Amino acid sequence: MAVEASKTEPRYLSGSIPRHVLHLSSVMILGFLAMTLGNLIELYYIGQISINALAGIAFMFPIVMALNGFTRGIGIGASTLVAEAMGQSDRQRTARVVTHCYFLIICITLTIALLLSLTSAALLELIGAQGEALAASLAYSQIWYFGFPAMGMAMVSNGLIRAFGNPSFPGFIMTIAPIIQVTLGPVLIFGWLGVAPLGIKGAAWAFVMASIAQLLLAMYWYLIKARLFNFSAQAILSDCQQILAVGIPAAATNLIQPVSLAVITYLLATFGTEVIAGFGIASRIEAVVSMVVIGIATSVVPLVGQNFAGGRPDRVKQSLLVCYSACLTWGITAALIMWLGAELFVSAFNEAPAVQKVAIEYLHIVPLSIGFMGIMTVATHGFNALRRPMPALGLSVARLLLVYFPLALIGRVLLGYTGVFWATALANLVVGIAAALWLKAVLERTPSTGFGITSKSETTPNVL
């Protein structure tokens, strides 16, 4: 399928930066909110099964986040190249990068799904799952892995479409999955409409079907709407190398958060099933409000990437400032919402007093740092958009090993499980400030015109 033209006008080199941020982030926020609300409703369904089922999902959550983060990271590598090509109005290179990225993601996700299906029990035990909670996690995970390749392809598509300059279509891709999970989930879980009840396995099958629907929408955009198929046997190796040069460090950066979550789960596991279940509920609730700052951060790659390649450092810096301000504003709002509504939110998922107590304490502590977590995410996306992924990776590793883990160990001894929650909030604060200052220093040392990026359609060298 041929590419229609070699030139496509870049969308983000002109116009109001706040308006672009609002447009880009609002679509993604709505999509993220739909996804997280869908996950919450799924959690409500699972909560009707048993506390062990809730704990089983909580043990699976770090693995799900890790796979999401890894796949998104590879997609960031491709999105950076797409934004750069679009900044240079090079549609042919754009189509080639998108095509080769899909090929790469298919190979990676299928391999990961196969490996994890064979090692799931050992991995869940490593995190701390035992007994009936382990059995529930295994039942869910073995089916969930079937849907992971389709979900990974759809997730990467969202970033590619936005880097291409279409901020709206990803919202359709993201929204269809929770709609299917919410409507199909209770049918499969509880056995409505004459279907045999599958319990926690029903939730996993609903995810698989939702992921396939997302993939179909993504392929519609790629093959029919944008017509971007452009496979090149001569260029695929070079393009994949460039994608991975940014994508692997970006994926490693994204993995730090689920690794941190796995560490939290491990540290909390010794306090009992009720603590794990309460943490699982609260972390899913927090994810709803956190998705707003994540949505804001996703606007960085297309905005900074196109203006970076177009030689507009003023717009690069303004984009980052607008995103930082939006994250802090929402962080304050989210903390107030959680403080005022924690008891109401938690009571909808489980009636056990011990579970509710843990969840409420979490929601009174961790959301205080959401704004700074957003700043850290904006900064890491900024580094990736500048094709400098190593500082982003360094910050994330330092957050886990040098800041969070020591604080969590100290907090656990002094305050019990709430000390682990406080460590999360303090780590977000410290690293968020450090990330913004580091990115500012990098931008000040970057040439003020051109940014050293060529305008050729041939393969460009990596700038790390």
N, C-alpha and C positions, 0 to 999 in steps of 0.2 A: 504494500500500500504506500504510494508515494507521498512525500511531504509536499504540501501545496506550494509553499513559497519559502525562500531562504531568509526572508526578513520578517520579523515580528516586532512591533513597537513595544519597548519596555513600559510597563504600567506605572512603576513607582518612582521614576526619575523626576516627576513633576507632581504638583498638587499638594494639598495640605497633609502634612505628616500625621497630625492627630486624627484626621478623617481616615487616612489609610489604616492607622492602628485600630481605630474603632471598627472599621469595616472588616479588616482581617481577623481581629480578635473576637468580635461579636459572633461571627459565624462559627468559629472554633469553640468559643465558650458554650454556645447553645448545643453544639454537637457533643462536647465533653460533658456538659450537664445532662444531656439525654443519656449518654453512656453510663455516667455514674449513678444517675437516678435509676436507670435500669438495673444496675448492679445492686443498688439498695433494695429495690423491690424483689430482686432475686434472693437477696439475703433475708428479706422478710419471709419469703416462701420457705427457704431452708430452715429458718428459725422455728417454723411450725413442725419440723421433723424432730429435732432434738438439739441439745446443747453440744453433743459430740459432732453433729453435722455442722453446726456453726464453727466449732473449733477446727474441724477438718478443712473448711473453706479458708479459715484464717491461716492455717499452715500452707495452703496452696497459694495464697495471695502473693507472697514474695516471689514465687516462681513465675506467676503470671506477670507481675510487674517487671521482672527481669527480662522475660521474653519480649514484652512490649517495648521496653527500653532499648534492648539490643537491636530489635528490628527498626525502631524509629531512628536509632543512631546511624545505621547503614543508609537509611533513607535521607538523613540529613546530609550525608556525603554527596548523594546524588542531587538533592535539592540545591545544595550550594553551587554545584556545577551548572544546574539548570538556571538558577537565578543569575549566575555570571553570564551564561550564554544569552539569556534574555536581555540582560543589561547591555549586551553588545548587538542586540537585534539579530541574533544568529539562530534561526528556527531549525536549520538542518542539524546543527550540533545538539540543540535542545532535544529533538526527536531521537537522535542516536543515543544520547545519555539516558533518556527515559527508557528506551527499549532495552538497553544493556543492563540498566538497574533492575528491571523486572526479571530478566534472565538470572541475574545474580541472586536476587531475593528468593526466587523459586528454589534454586539449588540449596541455599543456606537454610531456609525454613523447613524443607523436607528432611534435610540431614538432622537438624536439631530435634524435630518431632520424633524421628526414629530413635535417636539416641536417648532422649528423655523417656520415651515409652518403655525402654529397657532398663532404665536406672531410677525410675520414679520412687520406688520404695526406699532405696538407700538414701536418696536425696531428702525425702520427707523425714526420715528418721534422723538425719543429720541436723535438720532444723529443730527437731525436738518432738515430732509427732509420735504418739504411742497409742496402743490399744485401739479402742473404737474410733477415736479421732483419726488415727492413721488409716484405718480401714475405710473411713468416709473419704479421706483425701485421695486414697488410691482409686476408689471407685469413680470419683469425679475426674481425676487427672488423666486416667487412661483413655477416657472418651474426649476430654478437652483437647488433648494433643492432636486429634484428628482435624480439628478446626483451626489449629494454629497457622498452618501455611496460608490458608485463605484469609485469615485475619491479618497476617503479616503483610500480604500483598495489598490489601485494602488500606492498611495503616500507612504504608509507604506512599501509596497513591495520593493520600491527602496532602503530604508535604510537596510532592512533585506538582500537583495541580496548583497549589498556592504559589509555588516558585514560578510556575508558568504564567501566573497573573490572573487566575480565576479563584477568587476567595470564597465563592458561594457553593460550588458543587460539592466540596468536601463535607459540607453540612448534611447533604442528602445521604452520603455514604455512611457518615457517623450515626445518623438518626435511625436508619432502618434496622440496625442490629438490636438496640434496646426495645424497639417496638415489637420485634419478633420474639425476643426473650420474655418480655412482660406478658404477651398474649399467649404464646405457646408454652411458656414455662409451667404454669399451674396445670395445664392439660396433661403434660408429661409427668410432672412431679406427683400430683395428687390423683391422677387417673380420671380426669373429667371426660365427659362426652364418650364414655364407654372405653376409653383407652386404659390399659393396664397401668397402675401406678408404678413409677420407676424411682421415686424418691430422689436422692441427690444425683443419680445418673440422669434423671430427666432434665435437671438444670444444665448438665453438661451437653446433652443432645440439643437442647434449645440454643446453646452457644454455637455449636457446630453449624446448625441451620442458619443462624443469624450471620455467621461469618461468610458462608457461601453466598448469601444475598448481598453482603457488602462487596465481595469480590466481583460479582456480576455487574454491579453498578460501576465499579472502578474500571472494569474492562470496557464497559460501554463508553466511558469518557475517553479512554486511551485509543480504542480502535475505531470508534464511530464519531464521537463528538469532536475530538481534537485531531484525530487521524495522525498520530505521531509515530507509527511504526517505521523504524529505520535501522534495520540490523546491518552491521558491517563486520564481517569476519576479520578484516584487517585492523579495525579499531577497537574491537571488544576487549581485548586484553589490556590495552592502554586505558580505556575508559573505566574498566573495573578496578584497575590499580589506582586511578585517581579517586574513584568513589570510595574505595577502602582506605586510602590515605587520610581522608577526613572521617569516613564512616566508622572505622575501627576505633579510633580514639573517642569519637562521639558516642559510639555504642558502649565503650568502656565507661565513659562518663555517666551515661544513663543507667548503667548497671549498679553504680554506687548506691543509688537510692534503694533499690530492692535488696541489695546486700545489707544495707543498714537496716531495712525492715526485717530481713532474716535474722540479723543480730539481735534486734529488739525482741523478735518472737522467741529466739533461743533464751535470751536473758529472762523473759517473762514466763517461760514454760515451767520453771521450777515452782512458780507461785500457784499453779493449779489450772484446771480446765476453765474455771469461771473467769480467771484473769485473762486467759487467751481469748475466750469468747467475747468478753467485754472489750478487749483491745481490738478484736476483729470488727465488731460493730462500730466502735468509735472511729477507727481508721477509715472505714468506708464512708461514714458521715463526713469526716473531715475532708475526704477526697472530693466531695461535692463542691465545697467552697474553695478548695485548692485548685480545682480545675479552671477557675477564673484567671488566676495568675499564670497557670500553664498556658491557657489560651492566649493571654497577652504576650507571653514569651514566644509563641509560635509565629508571631508577626515579624520577629527579628530577622529570620533568614531571608525571606523575600525582600524586605525593606533594605536591610543592610547589604545583602548580597547584590541586589541590582544597583544600588547607589555606590557601593564599593567598586564594582566593575565599571560603572559610568563616571568615576572620578568626581564624586560629590561628597567629600568628607563632612561638609557642614550638615547634610541631610542624614548621614550616618550617625553623627553625634546627637542630632535632634531626635532621631528615632529612638535611640537608647534612653535619652532623658524622659521622653514621653512615656515609654514603657516602664521605667523605674517609678515614675510618679503614679502611674495607674496601679502598679502593684502595691505600693505603700497605702494608697487610698483604699483599695479593696481589702488589704490586710487588716486595717483598723475596723472596717465594716464587718468583715468575717468574724473577727474576735468577739465583737459585740453580739453578733447573731448566735455564736456558740455559747457565750456566757449566759445569754437570756433564754435560749431554747434547748440547752443540752438535755434537761430532764424530759422534756416533751419528746424530743427526737428519739432518745434512747428507749423510752418506755414503749415505743411502737414496735420494737424488734424482739424484746424478751422481757419476761416478768420477773425473772430471778433477781432478788435484791443485790446479791453479790456481783452479778454480771453488770447490772445497771450502775452500781457504785464505781466500778473500774472505768466504765465507758464515760461517765460524767466527769470523773477526774481528768481523764485524757483530754476531753473537749474543753476543759477549763484551763489547760496548760498549753498544749501544742499549737492550737490555732493563733496564739499570741504572736507567733513567729512567721505566719503565712506570708506577710508582705516581704520579709527578708528572704524567705525561700524563693519568692518570685523574682527578687532582684538577682539572686544567685543564678536562677534559671535563665533570665534574660541575658546576663553576662556570658554564661557558657554558650548560649546560642549565638551571641555576638562574636565570640572567638571562632566558632565553627563557620559562621558566615564570612569571616575574614580569612578563612582557610588556615587558621592557626588553632588546631584542636588540642594541642598538647597542654597549654595553660588551663583549658577547661577540665581536662583529665586530671591535671595536677591538683587543681582546687578540689575536685570531688574526692580524690584519694585522701588529700589532707583533711578534708572534713570528716571522713570516716575514721581514719587511723590516728590522726593527731588531735582532733577536737572531740568528735562524738564518742568514740570508744572509751577514752580515758574518763570523760565526764559521766558516761553511762555506768561504768564500773564503780566510780566513786558514789554516784547518786544511788545506785542499787544498794550499796552498803549503808549509806546514811539515811535514805528515805524509803527504801523498798522499791516496789514497782513504780511509784510516782517519781522517784529519782531518775528512772529511765526515761520517763516522759519529759522531765525538765531538761535532760541532756539533749534531747531532740530539739527543743525550742532554742536553747543556748547555741547549739551548733549552727542552726539556721541563721541566727543573728550574726554571729562572728564571721562566718564564711560569706554570707550575703554582702556584708560591707567590704570584706577583702576582695571579693570578686569584682565588684564595681570599681574599686580603686585600681586594681590591676589592669582591667580593660581600658580604663581612662589613660593609664600610663602608656599602654601599647598604642592607642590611637594618637597620642601626642607625638610618638616617635615615628608614626607612619607618614610617608610623603603625602603632601597636601593635594597633589594632582595625579590622577591616573592610578595610584595605588600599585603601580608596577604590573598591571594586568594587560595582556595583549588583547587586541581586538580581532585576532585571527580566528577563523573557524576550525583550524587544525587543533590537535591536541595541545593543551597548554601544560606547562610544568607545574608541579605541586609547589605551593607556597605555604610552608608550615611555620 
